[in-house]
Amino acid sequence: MTDKEVNDKIENGEFTIYDKFLYGGIGYGYICLNKNTMRIILSVLFPPLAIILHHLNLSDEFPYITKEGLANLVANLHDVILSVLLTFLFWVPGVVYSLKKLRIVDNKEGSERFEAEYGISPDELTDDMVKEFMQDIKKRKKYRL
């Protein structure tokens, strides 16, 4: 693929993650990952840490760890201990337990918050809508003074 073809794909919003790996440009543009992606990675690497972060209910603003989060962690300390014990049993049971715990996270609450903020259900969202949104952001950055 020539440089012109790559630039055209970028300008049209068709530059996929595959293209970014193949032709470079991982840092260019936007990569949207699910909120649970990091939790899943932590669950595989060290399951008890994923359970701890799940119960801490980290805030979006500083201070990230709140009193309510710490109280929730203390109230659910049995989950952390169980995760540690299961992880000691050859790691796989701990991973299965933490992934099962995280499976329930944010489904209903996230959908309601998204709908309240953007006025559309996430189920009704299409790829074209996302492309339009990203092109609007790009235009605003391009002409910003």
C-alpha positions in Angstrom: 0.0 0.0 0.0 1.4 3.4 -1.0 1.6 6.4 1.3 -1.2 8.1 -0.6 -3.5 5.1 0.0 -2.6 5.1 3.7 -3.3 8.8 4.0 -6.6 8.5 2.2 -7.7 5.7 4.5 -6.8 7.9 7.5 -8.7 10.9 6.2 -11.8 8.8 5.4 -11.7 7.2 8.9 -11.1 3.7 7.4 -7.7 3.2 9.0 -8.4 0.0 11.1 -6.4 -1.4 14.0 -5.0 -4.0 11.5 -3.7 -1.2 9.3 -2.2 0.5 12.3 -0.2 -2.7 13.1 0.7 -3.4 9.5 1.6 0.1 8.3 2.4 1.8 11.6 0.6 4.5 13.4 -0.6 2.9 16.6 -0.5 6.2 18.3 -2.4 8.0 15.5 -6.1 8.5 15.9 -8.4 6.8 18.4 -8.5 3.3 19.7 -11.6 2.5 21.7 -11.4 -0.3 24.2 -14.1 -1.6 26.4 -13.8 -0.6 30.1 -13.5 -4.2 31.1 -10.5 -4.8 28.8 -8.0 -3.8 31.5 -9.9 -5.8 34.1 -9.8 -8.9 32.0 -6.0 -8.5 31.4 -5.5 -8.1 35.2 -7.7 -11.2 35.8 -5.4 -13.2 33.6 -2.2 -11.8 35.0 -3.1 -11.7 38.7 -6.8 -12.5 39.6 -6.8 -11.2 43.2 -5.8 -7.7 42.0 -8.7 -7.6 39.5 -11.1 -8.5 42.4 -9.6 -5.8 44.6 -10.0 -3.2 41.9 -13.5 -4.4 41.2 -14.6 -3.9 44.8 -12.7 -0.6 45.3 -15.1 1.1 42.8 -12.4 3.5 41.6 -13.7 7.1 41.0 -13.2 9.0 37.7 -11.8 12.0 39.7 -9.0 12.5 42.2 -8.9 11.0 44.8 -9.6 7.8 42.9 -10.0 5.6 46.0 -12.8 6.9 48.2 -14.0 5.9 51.6 -17.0 4.2 50.1 -14.7 2.1 47.9 -12.6 1.1 50.9 -15.7 0.2 52.9 -17.0 -1.9 49.9 -13.6 -3.7 49.7 -13.7 -4.4 53.4 -17.3 -5.7 53.2 -16.3 -8.0 50.3 -12.9 -9.1 51.7 -14.2 -12.7 51.6 -14.1 -12.4 47.7 -10.5 -11.3 47.7 -9.5 -14.1 50.1 -11.3 -16.7 48.0 -9.6 -15.4 44.9 -6.2 -15.6 46.5 -6.9 -19.2 47.7 -8.2 -20.2 44.3 -5.2 -18.6 42.6 -2.9 -20.7 44.8 -4.6 -23.8 43.4 -2.6 -23.7 40.2 -3.8 -20.2 39.0 -6.6 -21.4 36.7 -9.4 -21.6 39.3 -8.5 -18.0 40.4 -8.7 -16.8 36.8 -12.1 -18.5 36.3 -13.5 -17.0 39.5 -12.3 -13.5 38.8 -13.6 -13.5 35.2 -17.0 -14.8 36.4 -17.1 -12.0 39.0 -16.2 -9.3 36.4 -18.7 -10.6 33.8 -21.5 -8.9 35.6 -19.8 -5.5 35.9 -21.3 -2.3 34.3 -23.8 -3.9 31.9 -27.0 -2.2 32.9 -25.5 0.9 34.6 -23.2 1.7 31.7 -26.0 1.5 29.2 -28.2 3.8 31.2 -25.4 6.3 31.7 -24.6 6.3 28.0 -28.3 6.8 27.0 -28.6 9.7 29.5 -25.6 11.4 28.1 -26.0 10.9 24.3 -29.7 10.3 24.0 -29.4 7.0 22.2 -29.2 3.4 23.4 -25.8 1.7 22.9 -27.7 -1.1 21.1 -28.9 1.4 18.4 -25.4 2.8 17.8 -24.0 2.0 14.3 -20.5 2.2 12.9 -21.5 5.1 10.7 -22.6 7.1 13.7 -19.2 6.5 15.4 -17.4 7.5 12.2 -19.4 10.7 11.9 -18.7 11.5 15.5 -15.0 11.0 15.1 -14.9 13.1 11.9 -16.6 15.9 13.8 -14.0 15.8 16.5 -11.2 15.7 13.9 -12.7 18.8 12.1 -13.0 20.7 15.4 -9.3 20.0 16.2 -8.2 20.9 12.7 -9.8 24.4 12.7 -9.2 25.2 16.4 -7.4 28.5 16.9 
